[in-house]
Amino acid sequence: MGATIINTTVIFATFLLVFLFGILATWPEVPWVSLLIALAVVNVVIPIAFYPVSKTFWLALEMGWHPVGRDDAETVDDRGRLQGR
């Protein structure tokens, strides 16, 4: 859920930047169809490309908020078997 929030925020920011830059760069004759196509491509490509980064960033935030304690960690021996408990 959290990674989706980060990803959505990045998409909104990217959309806004591309939209404003496209308008300002081509003013007063804004090619609306080309701008619409560019924005559609951005809104499809960026979420897919940025998802692993947002997932990693969210996990880092979560680990900072709720660090793994000694009781949460399980130890595994050389053969992959759970020890203790």
BELLIN-V173413 format. One record per residue. N is the residue number from 1. RES is the residue in one letter. PHI is phi as a letter, one per 20 degrees, with the letter a starting at -180 (NA if undefined). PSI is psi in whole degrees, 0 to 359 (NA if undefined). Layout:
N & RES & PHI & PSI
N & RES & PHI & PSI
This chain:
1 & M & NA & 314
2 & G & f & 321
3 & A & f & 327
4 & T & f & 322
5 & I & f & 315
6 & I & f & 315
7 & N & f & 317
8 & T & f & 319
9 & T & f & 317
10 & V & f & 321
11 & I & f & 314
12 & F & f & 316
13 & A & f & 317
14 & T & f & 317
15 & F & g & 312
16 & L & f & 316
17 & L & f & 315
18 & V & f & 319
19 & F & f & 309
20 & L & f & 318
21 & F & f & 319
22 & G & f & 320
23 & I & f & 312
24 & L & f & 325
25 & A & f & 335
26 & T & d & 6
27 & W & f & 138
28 & P & e & 355
29 & E & d & 75
30 & V & f & 123
31 & P & e & 89
32 & W & f & 321
33 & V & f & 316
34 & S & f & 320
35 & L & f & 319
36 & L & f & 318
37 & I & f & 317
38 & A & f & 318
39 & L & f & 323
40 & A & f & 318
41 & V & f & 316
42 & V & f & 317
43 & N & f & 347
44 & V & e & 318
45 & V & f & 315
46 & I & f & 315
47 & P & f & 322
48 & I & f & 316
49 & A & f & 327
50 & F & e & 349
51 & Y & g & 313
52 & P & f & 323
53 & V & f & 316
54 & S & f & 325
55 & K & f & 315
56 & T & f & 317
57 & F & f & 318
58 & W & f & 319
59 & L & f & 320
60 & A & f & 317
61 & L & f & 315
62 & E & f & 318
63 & M & f & 330
64 & G & f & 323
65 & W & f & 322
66 & H & c & 78
67 & P & f & 154
68 & V & f & 125
69 & G & e & 175
70 & R & f & 324
71 & D & f & 340
72 & D & e & 331
73 & A & e & 141
74 & E & d & 139
75 & T & e & 147
76 & V & c & 137
77 & D & e & 184
78 & D & f & 332
79 & R & e & 7
80 & G & n & 11
81 & R & e & 144
82 & L & f & 135
83 & Q & d & 154
84 & G & m & 190
85 & R & m & NA
